[in-house]
Amino acid sequence: HQLATFPGIETMEKRIAALAGFDATGKLDGLADRMLVLVAKDDMLVPASAGELLAGELGAAWLEMLPIGGHACNITQPERFNEPVLAWLQGRYPVED
């Protein structure tokens, strides 16, 4: 699927450069009490490792990693996406306070 919908080398290089140039290290701690960081392991645009780093920088973030779904996991895997989002919106967290 990813090869069939590949946006082209130039577009991917621009996306990679934008991601590589962004650094929020040390700027996010204490931003909010609770945040949801939701990623898909097969996201080619924003790697799951970026979500892990973001959740770590936020401190009190809930990290949810979907096994598949790509960058548009809310569209490609709506049930898997909706479950953690609804839990987060309802104030149910899998971590202990």
Buried (B, 14 or more C-beta within 10 A) or exposed (E): EEEEEEEEEEEEEEBEEEEEEEEEEEEBEEEEEBBBBBBBBBBBBBBBEBBBBBBBBBBBBBBBBBEEBBBEBBEBBEEBBEEBBEBBEEEEEEEEE
